[in-house]
Amino acid sequence: MLYAIVGQDIPNSLNLRLDARPAHLERLHALQQTGRLLLAGPFPALDSNDPGPAGFTGSLIVAEFDNLGAAQAWADADPYIAAGVYASVSVKPFKKVLPA
């Protein structure tokens, strides 16, 4: 089943994000290589693909896991959590409807 993982950043998280980004992306690439990643990306703090020093306010990952517990465990091990980027993370089951 698919799960939506939404991380909400702490204020002024950009430097912490940049430091932890390689490890964060490595885990996402591993999901992608196994065909389990539907999409992933950050929420820009400004209405722009490149928010510059304003940074980001959080992230969305939609990926396939065996169950909610597995999705939560994967989310809990995210390098952004260890680095203090995320103030909170929610994990919810997700049903993809469109595009079919």
C-alpha positions as CSV (number, residue, x, y, z in Angstrom):
1,M,0.0,0.0,0.0
2,L,1.0,3.6,-0.5
3,Y,1.8,5.9,2.4
4,A,2.1,9.7,2.5
5,I,4.9,10.9,4.7
6,V,4.8,14.7,5.5
7,G,7.6,16.3,7.4
8,Q,7.2,19.8,8.7
9,D,10.4,21.8,9.1
10,I,11.5,23.8,12.0
11,P,12.0,27.5,11.2
12,N,15.2,28.4,9.4
13,S,16.0,24.7,8.6
14,L,17.9,25.3,5.3
15,N,21.5,24.8,6.6
16,L,20.4,21.7,8.5
17,R,18.7,20.4,5.4
18,L,21.7,21.0,3.2
19,D,24.0,19.1,5.6
20,A,21.6,16.1,5.9
21,R,20.5,16.1,2.2
22,P,22.9,13.5,0.8
23,A,21.9,10.9,3.3
24,H,18.2,11.8,2.9
25,L,18.4,11.4,-0.9
26,E,20.4,8.1,-0.6
27,R,17.4,6.6,1.2
28,L,15.0,7.9,-1.4
29,H,17.1,6.6,-4.2
30,A,17.0,3.1,-2.5
31,L,13.2,3.3,-2.5
32,Q,13.2,4.3,-6.1
33,Q,15.5,1.5,-7.2
34,T,13.1,-1.0,-5.7
35,G,10.2,0.6,-7.5
36,R,8.5,1.7,-4.3
37,L,8.8,5.5,-4.6
38,L,5.9,7.3,-6.3
39,L,7.1,10.9,-5.6
40,A,9.2,13.0,-3.2
41,G,10.1,16.6,-2.8
42,P,10.2,19.6,-0.6
43,F,7.7,22.5,0.0
44,P,9.4,25.7,-1.0
45,A,8.9,28.6,1.5
46,L,8.2,30.9,-1.4
47,D,6.2,30.5,-4.5
48,S,9.3,29.5,-6.5
49,N,11.1,26.3,-7.5
50,D,14.2,27.9,-6.1
51,P,13.4,29.7,-2.8
52,G,17.0,30.6,-2.2
53,P,17.8,31.5,1.5
54,A,14.1,31.3,2.4
55,G,14.5,27.5,2.1
56,F,11.7,25.0,2.6
57,T,8.9,24.4,5.0
58,G,8.7,20.6,4.8
59,S,8.7,17.6,2.5
60,L,6.3,15.1,1.0
61,I,7.1,11.5,0.2
62,V,4.6,9.0,-1.2
63,A,6.0,5.5,-1.3
64,E,4.9,1.9,-1.0
65,F,5.4,-0.1,2.2
66,D,4.1,-3.4,3.5
67,N,2.1,-1.7,6.3
68,L,1.7,1.5,8.3
69,G,4.3,0.3,10.9
70,A,6.9,-0.2,8.2
71,A,6.2,3.2,6.7
72,Q,6.4,4.8,10.2
73,A,9.7,3.0,11.0
74,W,11.2,4.1,7.7
75,A,10.1,7.7,8.3
76,D,11.4,7.7,11.9
77,A,14.9,6.8,10.5
78,D,15.1,9.7,8.1
79,P,18.3,11.7,8.4
80,Y,16.3,14.9,8.5
81,I,14.9,13.8,11.8
82,A,18.3,13.0,13.2
83,A,19.6,16.3,12.0
84,G,16.7,18.3,13.6
85,V,15.2,19.5,10.3
86,Y,11.7,18.2,11.0
87,A,9.6,19.6,13.8
88,S,7.1,16.8,13.2
89,V,6.3,14.0,10.7
90,S,3.0,12.4,9.9
91,V,2.5,9.1,8.1
92,K,-0.8,8.2,6.6
93,P,-2.2,5.6,4.2
94,F,-2.6,7.0,0.7
95,K,-4.9,5.8,-2.1
96,K,-3.7,7.0,-5.5
97,V,-6.7,7.6,-7.8
98,L,-5.3,9.8,-10.6
99,P,-3.6,9.7,-12.9
100,A,-4.7,6.1,-13.4
